[in-house]
Amino acid sequence: MPSFTVYKGSDSGKVVKSTTEKPALKGDQVKLRVTASGLCGTDLHYNKADMGLGHEGVGVVEELGPDCHNLKKGDRVGWGYEHDSCGHCQECLRGNETFCAQRAMYGMADLDQGSMAEGAVWREAFLFKIPDSMSDEVAAPLMCGGATVFNALHQYNVLPTDVVGVMGVGGLGHLAIQYAAKMGCRVVVFSGTDSKKEEAMRLGASEFIAMKDAKELKTERPINQLLVTTSAQPEWNKIIPVLAPNATIFPLSVAGGDFSIPYMDFLINGLTVQASLVASRYIQNRMLEFSAHHKITPIIEKFPLTEEGCNQAIEKLAAGNMRYRGVLVRQ
């Protein structure tokens, strides 16, 4: 019976050490030794819940269930936000299993384990081989952060001739800049001040707009696709004038409350607001291949994969001081 240490949330918001036991492996279940875990902003929503934290996992295969056919012991694999789906509904058959009515997602299922742990048991069908050229600590943040921005660009057919706006240079934004630039798009970055301009340009931006004190915005070309990676909603009265007719807005960060946009401006410009989840398995694999080929590399800060390390990382992320993705690494 597999058992392993997991790091859970608690009422106080502190991460606490616990133990999870699993029955003998069945079907296509795989037991992993976790080697790295990314820390995502979504984890902050659950650090007061009695559940295993983390959903950006990388590990090494240790045991295989009787119905596993694609993996072998010693393989490096990753997993993300979704753990399971029914496999036979319309959405699953179309490759949209992230919208399956029976989907198993982080925070809603499998609460006894997460990527902040010494081990895990997941279905082989929802594990992804990590490219040989990619380290565990680089791969971990891509399992959700990378997948989230890549999915918006890939699933909704962003073209290399498009001008892509990226709002925010943070955990999602710094990856969105790299993906859009490597796809051949002209990338315009919107940020509060000029403090991140040099870094954004180095990551692949063609243009940088500081918004804080600007009464109106001007871009060299209208924005066709806007990826909003900030938790706060933009000042739409400033943003809409630089959007092209029929532009698409992708709100990618997790936030409470309502999405609000000026109604008439929305109508007369023919805008689209496109909700986008993390990637399907098809797109997740393409994201990893693309990332390896184009050397997409998250900017990370490393912490030990221990109770103390988990708390240090969460405190730094909650304070807004992470640059830009925290990664917990097995010692």
Buried (B, 14 or more C-beta within 10 A) or exposed (E): EBEBBBBBBEEEEBBBBBEBEBEEBEEBBBBBBBBBBBBBBBBBEBBEBEBBBBBBBBBBBBBBBEEBEEBEEEBBBBBBBBBBBBEEBEBBEEEBBBBBEBBBBBBEEBBBBBBBBBBBBBBBBBBBBBBEEBBBBBBBBBBBBBBBBBBBBBBEEBEEEBBBBBBBBBBBBBBBBBBBBBBEBBBBBBBEEEEBBEBBBEBBBBBBBBBEEEEEBEBEEBBBBBBBBBEEBBEBEBBBBBBBEEBBBBBBBEEEEEEEBEEEBBEEBEBEEEEBBBBBBEBBEBBBEBBBEBEBBBBBBEBBBBBEBBBBBBBBBBEEEBBBBBBBBBE
